[in-house]
Amino acid sequence: MTKRREVAKTLMTILDHPLVQDLMDRQSNCLDLIDDVNSWWMPDLFSRKPSPAEFDDSGNLIKATNLDLATFLYSLADRKAVINLPVYTSRRPKSTTEGTIVTSSQNRHGQIIGLVSNKEVFSFGIRILDMNVISSGQVGFPRAYIITDFDGSFYSGWKSIQFIPDAKENQFLFEHKLLSENKILFDNFVTPEKWISFYGQYYFITKSLIQRLVEEQTHLKSEKERLIKAGVKIDENDSIQPEFPPTSKEPGKKIQVDAFEVEVDLPEYINSYLSYPTTVEDLKLVVDKISKIRKALEKFRFMARCVELAASKQKYMETFPSWIQNVSWETNYKASSRSRSFWNRLRIVQPGPFQKSIAIRTRWFKVTQQVREEAEVPVSASNAESVFA
C-alpha cells in the first residue's frame, strides 16, 4: 500500500506566502522584498556554540573547530572588516587592467565589500577593496579572491586570512576557546548540517526571489538602453565612474569540472513590467534599481549556494527532513520538450489539474573553466585552513 505524501504546511501553502505573491506580480516592487529575505540570512555567528580544535599530546591537529568558515566570513563582511591575504596565487588566468598598477602580488588587503559565489561550480570567494591596486588618482579597486575551489574544498592558493577582531568577536573567540596560537582552524567552508535548509521555505522563497530579480534586472537594463538611446543623459557628477577595461589576459588553459545547478518551479508570473518615462530622474531610478538588485543577487546567491553545497555533499535524494515524508525524486525530467537538459525533480505541491507543479529541480553536469597554466598550483588544499586573529 502506497503511503500518503507528507509535506509541511509551510511548503504546501508556499503560494499563499505574502512574499511569494508579491514576487510573482511583475508590477510589484521586488526591492521591498529584499530586506525581509535578507533578514533570514543575517549572520548568526554569536548564537553559535562551536567546539574548539583538538590536538594530540604532540601538538598535532586531531580535529578543527566545527564552526564553518562561511558563517565567520559572513559576519566579517557584515561589519565590512579589513582583512589581509598574506599569500595568494590566482586560480584564474591573470589579467592586466589599463590605468592601474599592482604594488604587490602578496599581502592583498582591504575592506570586505562582498562575498561571491559561482552559479555553476562551488567556488566561493571574498571581494575586497584591494589597496594594492592603485591608479593615478585612486587607491583601492574591487578585486575578488577565491576561498574554495570548484568542488567546494578549500583552495590551496591562499594560506591564511588575517584580521583584527572587534570587541564582540574577541569575546566570542575567547569564550569558546577557538584560538590556537592565535589561529582559528577550520574543517569546513559550509557546515554539513546546512543541507536541511535545502528543504525549507526560506531557501525556496530565496531561490524564487533570485529568479524574479534576474528577470527584472534584464528588463531594467533594457529600459536603461532605451532611455539612453532616446537622448536621456545623466550628469557626469551623478554617474559612477566605470572601471578600466582589461587590456590583456594570460591565455590559461581549459579544464572540465563537475557543476551543480538548482532551480525552483513556480506558476507563471502575472502582469508585465512597467516602462519608464524618458526623464533624467527615471533613468537615475533605473540605474539605482539595477545597482540594488546586483548587490542583493550577490548576497542571496552566496547564501543559496552555501545551502546547495551542503546538500550536494549529502545523499539529498535519499534523505529528507522530518517535515517531508513518503516522497521521492523523479529522475530524467525535462523542463520542456525543447530542453536538452535532464533534471532530478522533487514535486512539492500540484496546484491543480494540468497546472505546473511547485517543485525543486537539480542536475549535475560538466562545465569548462578557465584556469592558470601553472601546474604547481594544486587543485585543493587540506581540509583544515586557518584564519589569523
N, C-alpha and C positions, 0 to 999 in steps of 0.2 A: 504493500500500500504506500503510495506516494505521500510524503509528509508535506504539510502546508508550509509554504514560504512564510518566513517571519522577518520583517524589516522594521526597524524603529520608525515611530511615527514622524520624527523629525525629517526622515528621508522620504517616507511615503507621502508626506504633505509638503514636500520641498517647494512645489509651485505656488503654495499659499504664503510662503515667506515674503514679507514686505520687500526685502532687498531683491529677491528674485523677480518679483512682479515689476519692480522699477527697472531693473536691468534689461528686462525683456521688452520694454517700451522704448523705442529709439528716440522718442521725444522727451523722455525724462532726462534729467541732468545726472549722468552717471558719476560726475565728480562729487556729488553729495553722498555717494555710497562709499567713497574711498576711506574716509575716517572710520566708519563703522567696521569695515572689513579689516582695516589696519589694526584696530584695537584687539582683534582676535590673535594677532601675531606679534604683539608687543613682547619685548624680551622679558623672560621670566627668570632670569639668572638668579636673582636674590631670593626667590622662593624655592630654589633647588637645595637639596641636601646631599651634595656629591661626596663620595668617599675619596680619601687621599690615595696617592700612588703607594704601592707596596714594593719593598726591596728585601733581598735576602741578606744574610749576615755579612756577605762580602760587598754589599752595596750595589748588587746587580738588580736591575728592574725586573720585578715579577709581574706587576700589573699597573698600568697607568690609571689616572682618575677616570671615573665613569662619566664625568662631565664632558659634554661634546663641544668641540671647538666652534661649531656653527652658532650655538647659543651664546658663547662667550664673545665671538666677533660681532654678533648682532647687538649685544649690549654696548660694546665699544663704539660701533657705528652709530648707535642711537645718541650717544653723547658727543659724537664727532671727535673721538680721541685721536691723538697724534701717535703714529707708530713708525717703527723703523724696521726695514728688512736688511739686516747686515750683509747677507749673501743672497743673491738672486740670479738665476740663469733662466732666460726666457725659454718657454716650451715652443713658442711660435717663431716663425722667421722674423728677424729683426727688421724694423722699418725705420727709415730716416725721415724726419719731418722738417720741411723747409722753414727757415727762420728761427729754429730753436737749437740749443746746444745742451747736451747731457754732460754735466760737470763730473759725474762719476757713475759707473755702472753698478757700483755696490752702495750699501747704506742708502737705499731708496727710502726716503722718509717724507712724511707729510700727514695732513689731516685726512681721516677716512671720510669720503664723500658718498660712498655707496658700496653695496655688496652685489656681486654679479653672478650669474649662472648661465649655463648654456642650455638651450631648449631641447637639444637632441642628446648630447652626451652629459655625463655627470661631472663636468668641470665647473668648479666654483672658485670665485676669487674676490679680491678686495680692490676697489677703486680709491685711489688717494690723490690728493693734490700734491703731486710729486715735486718737491722743492729742489730736486737735482736737475730739473729741466728749466732752462731759462731762455728768454728771448731778449731783444734789445730794450724792451720796456716792461717786462713782466717776469716775475719769479714764481714758478709753480704752474704746472699744467696737469690736467687729469690724465692719469695712467692707471691701467688695470694690471694686477698681478695675480696669477692663478695660485690657488692653495691646494686644490685637488686635481689629479689627472683625469683622463677621460672616463675612467671607471669609478671615480669617487674616492679612490685611495689617496693618501697624502702625496703630493707631487714633491719629488726629490730636489727640485731646483732651488728651494729655499730651505734654510736650516732652522731659523727661529724668527719670531716676531717680537720685537722689543716695544715696550710701552711703559708709561708711568701710571700706576693705578690712582684713581681718585680715592677720597676717604672711604666711601662706601664699598668700593671694590677691595680696598686694602683690608677692611674689616672682614669682608666675606672670605678672602683668601686665607686669613689667619684663623678665623673661626673654624673653618673646615680643613685646616692643615694641608692646603693644596700646594704649598710651595716646598720644593726640594732643591736646595742650593740655589734659591732664588729663581726657580723654574717651575712651570706647570707642565706636566707631561700628559699628553692626550693619546688615547687609542683610536677614537672615532671622530670623524668630522660631524656626523649626524648620529644621534643616539639610536640604536637599533629599535627601541621601543616606539619610535615615532611612526612606524608603519601603521599603527592602529588608526592614526588620523586620516589615513587614506580612505577609510570608510565613514568618515564623519561629515556632518552637514557643513562645517566651516570650510573644510577643504573643497567640497563640492561647489559651494557658493563662490569661493575664491576663484576656482577654475572657470566657473561660469562668468564671473566678472572680468577675468583676464580676456576671455574670448570676446566679450562685449567691448572692452576697452580697445582691443586690437582693431575691431571693425570700425569703431568711432574714430580712432586715430587715422585710419585710412581715409575716412570721409573728411576729416578736418584738414588733412594735408592736401586733398583735392580742392577744398574750399580756399585754402591759402593760395594755391597756384592760380585759381580762378580770379581771386581778388587782385593779385599782383598783376596778372595779365590785363585786368580791367583798368590798371593805372593807379591802384591804391598803393601808397608808399608810406613806410614808417620812417620817421626822422632817425638819422643815424645814431643820435644820442639815446634813443629808446631801444636800439637793436642790441642783441647780444653779439659780441664780436665772434666771428666764426674761427674755428681752429684752422691752422695752416694745413693744407692737404699733404699727405705723404708724397714724397718725390722719388723715393727709391725703397726697394724692399728685397731682402735676401730671397733667393729662389726657393730654398727649403725643399722639402720632399712631402709626398702624399702617402698617408697610411690609412688603412681601413680599420675602423674600430666599431664596437657594438654601441648602438644607440637605443634609447628607451623613450617612448612617447606616450602621453596620456591625453585623452580628450574626453569631454563630457557632452552628452547629447541632451538637448532641450527642444521644446517646440519652437517653431519659427518666431522670430521677434515680430512685434506689431508696429505699425506706423512707419514713417520714413523720417530720416534725419532732416533737420531744417537747413535751409540755405541762408547765408548771412548777407546783409546789405553791404553794398560796396562803399564802406566808410573806413577811415583810418581806425576809429575806435573798434569796429568789428574785426578788422584784421589783427589788431593787438589782442583782442579777446581770443581769436582763433589760435594765435601763436602761444598765448598763455595756457590755453587748454591743452595744446599739443605737449607743452613742456610738463604740465602737471600729470598728464596721462603717461608720458615716458617715465617719469620718476616713480609713479605708482606701479607701472608694469614691472619695472626692475625689482622693486621690493616684493611684490606679490609672486613674481616668477621665482625669486630666490627661495621664498618660504615653501612654495608648492613643490619646487624641485627637491628641497630637503625631504619632504614627505615622500616623494616619489623614489628618491634614492633609498630610503629606509624600506619602502615597500618592495623595491626591486631585489633587495638582498634577502627578503623573506620568501617563504612559499605562499605568496599572497593569493595565488589561485587555488590554494588548498585550505588555507587557514582564514577564518573570519572572526571578527569580534562577537561578543555575546549578543549584540543587537541585530545581527544578521545571521539567520539560520535557515538551513534547508534550501540554499541557493547554490548555483554553480555557474561557472564562466562558460560562455559559448565561444568556441574556437572557430577560426577561419571565417570570421564575419567580415563582410564588405559593406562599407558605409553607403555605397551607391553602386549602381550597375556599371558605371564607368570607372570606378576606382580600381587601381591595381594593387592596393594595399590590403593585407589581411590582418584583422584585429582579433583580440580577445575581448568579448563584451560581457558586462555584468548588468543585466536589466534591474533597475531599482523599482520602477513602477510603470505600468502601462496606463496612461490617462484615459484611454477609451478605445473601442474597436477601431482598427485600421489607423490609429494615431501613432505618432512617433514615440518610442519608448524613452523614458528618462533613464539614462544609462551612463556607465563609465566604460571607456574603451582604452586598451593598452596594446602596444606592439613593440617587439624587438626587431631591429633591422640593422643593416650595415650602413655606415656613413663614412665619407672620406674627410680626413682632417689634414690640414697643412701644418707641418712641424719643422723644426730646425734640422739641418743636416747632421750636426754634431752627434756622433754615436755615443760620446761619453756621458751624455745626459740620460740617466736611466729612466725607465718608464714610470716607476713609482717608488716612493720611499718606504721606510719601515713603518710599522703600524703605530709607532709612538713618536710623536713630534713634540716640540717644546715651544713655549712662549715665555720669554723672559719678562719678569716684572721689574 
